[in-house]
Amino acid sequence: MTDLHPLLQKLQAKLAVSPLTKINDPELADRQLELWIKRDDLLHPIISGNKWRKLKYILNQALHNGTDSIVSMGGAYSNHLHALAFTGKALGLKTIGYIRGERPAQLNATLHDLLDWGMELRFVSRSDYRQLRDYKGHDSLPELQAGQYWLPEGGATDLALQGVAELIDEIDVGFDTLVVACGTGTTLAGLLTSPLTQQAIGAAALKGGDFLIDDVEQLLNNQGIISHADRRILVDYHFGGFAKTTPALLAFMQDFQRQHGIELEPIYTGKLLFALYDLIRKGYFPAGQRIVAIHTGGLQGKRK
Ligand SMILES: *Cc1c(COP(=O)(O)O)cnc(C)c1O
């Protein structure tokens, strides 16, 4: 493994070790379950939790390659582009973001930030956007110029797994089950690369999430990693689709936030905690289990 580039070391020094918070809830105590939350939402005031984990070794490769700009893609509220634009600026890398859909008359808070941090925005039609998903390798985008590095949607590449696995080493209690929200499944795959992971459950944030099982296996295979961990992806907690919500989801989130003082967002972490509590109430987890849920951050996406 190549060393961490000095610029990344400098940036990493500004990140906290995210806390691990125990949830005190009589409902859990009654069932003799423990729930802890790994607060990657508190890693950094701006950089969203799992997006930093995923970007770390990708950016390292890019810096070691002498890259001058990173080209990537995302929606208008993308946590990935938000983290990329900020870290790119901190590392002196130019960033270019392909944004799904037409340029809105009024830019939202995410897009404003991207521009403030110097990201060049290229708005593309939904069909062109879908086509961009075909390019997987960092030099695979046809129009790429010398010095440019292509990063697929969500930072979903093999190099992302290693950074995610580091999160596990920070969990200083023994645990039985990890739970995490899934978009591309890369974060879940990263968790599965750790030998400490015995059981992991992902909750798909989008409709039709069955493909995630294969994608996660593919990411592990590409790294030659054999994980014996028991894994399962929940595909029925999408609440109508990506970024869709229901009154029941929003009410659950409000309750959780009020009771535990931990903010959630409706796209990933709200759905994850809803799914987890639903499994708990259905008796899915045997008494005595300690569950660790990963708070992957993403709170910036709640802004208008
Ligand atoms: C992107 C994102 C995810 C999904 O991560 P994947 O690695 O794509 O599965 C989960 N939670 C939050 C808050 C995210 O921003």
The ligand as an SDF file (V2000), in Angstrom:
LIG
                    3D

 15 15  0  0  0  0  0  0  0  0999 V2000
  -23.9810    7.9480   -0.0330 C   0  0  0  0  0  0  0  0  0  0  0  0
  -24.6030    7.6520    1.2820 C   0  0  0  0  0  0  0  0  0  0  0  0
  -24.9230    6.3390    1.6720 C   0  0  0  0  0  0  0  0  0  0  0  0
  -24.7830    5.1690    0.7410 C   0  0  0  0  0  0  0  0  0  0  0  0
  -23.4760    4.7240    0.6250 O   0  0  0  0  0  0  0  0  0  0  0  0
  -23.0960    3.5850   -0.4400 P   0  0  0  0  0  0  0  0  0  0  0  0
  -21.6690    3.3230   -0.1680 O   0  0  0  0  0  0  0  0  0  0  0  0
  -23.3010    4.1840   -1.7890 O   0  0  0  0  0  0  0  0  0  0  0  0
  -23.9660    2.4270   -0.2290 O   0  0  0  0  0  0  0  0  0  0  0  0
  -25.4400    6.1310    2.9200 C   0  0  0  0  0  0  0  0  0  0  0  0
  -25.6510    7.1780    3.7660 N   0  0  0  0  0  0  0  0  0  0  0  0
  -25.3670    8.4410    3.4250 C   0  0  0  0  0  0  0  0  0  0  0  0
  -25.6720    9.5220    4.3860 C   0  0  0  0  0  0  0  0  0  0  0  0
  -24.8310    8.7200    2.1820 C   0  0  0  0  0  0  0  0  0  0  0  0
  -24.5710    9.9810    1.8460 O   0  0  0  0  0  0  0  0  0  0  0  0
  1  2  1  0
  2  3  1  0
  2 14  2  0
  3  4  1  0
  3 10  2  0
  4  5  1  0
  5  6  1  0
  6  7  2  0
  6  8  1  0
  6  9  1  0
 10 11  1  0
 11 12  2  0
 12 13  1  0
 12 14  1  0
 14 15  1  0
M  END
$$$$
